[in-house]
Amino acid sequence: MALLGVNIDHIATLREARKGIEPEPVYAASIAEQNGADQITIHLREDRRHIQDRDLQLLRQTIQTKFNLEMAPTIEMVKIASEIKPDTVTLVPEKREELTTEGGLNLTENHRDVISSLKKAGIEVSVFIEPILKMIQVAKDLGADTVEIHTGRYANLENDGDIQAEVDKIYKAAILTKKLGMRAVAGHGLNYHNTQKLVELDIFEEFNIGHSIISRAVFSGLAEAILTMKLIVE
């Protein structure tokens, strides 16, 4: 049975549209946990376009399950994470001009110190990367605990043959991840229609899903949206 990580960034996106005080991400996290979320995920971006530093502080104090902080591998973010101590840090690429994360992190030797510093602070380190076998091996060599496979390309494909080819690629990457002793996680672009195919692979320990859950919640409420997704990943 896979775990469900709920990304609540877009609760903050809605709040920041008016620079006001609502909707409150802390409240969203509480509802998520009460309705089956096994983890709360947020991305503290360098430009602070949605999640703010105060959200980070409050969520660390109030989350009852697990707290996953997505962040760029920068000196500033390592310092923040080392002070806040989320359960997991997921290192992601970040460009200011992008609407959302556009692909996996290109891991290099330059990331070794970042990963080492976070692990010394007692934080599990996950890396958000493409389903490329060579990159999975690099993740292991650099000391990552977990690999979150970027499923964005899979989510955007329309041709059945292309979809299956990408699923096969994702599956092989997940197999290698687990063979090397790391946790295998999937995320990005997953929704109520395309998640099931990856669940059926029975290889992923966790799915991190945000935008589709928050989108559904606009019409059905956050509790129902999370309960329904929880049934899918189980």
Secondary structure, 3 states (H helix, E strand, C coil): CCEEEEECHHHHHHHHCCCCCCCCHHHHHHHHHHCCCCEEEEECCCCCCCCCHHHHHHHHHHCCCEEEEEECCCHHHHHHHHHHCCCEEEECCCCCCCCCCCCCCCCCHHHHHHHHHHHHCCCEEEEEECCCHHHHHHHHHHCCCEEEEECHHHHHCCCHHHHHHHHHHHHHHHHHHHHCCCEEEEECCCCCCCHHHHHCCCCCCEEEECHHHHHHHHHHCHHHHHHHHHHHHC
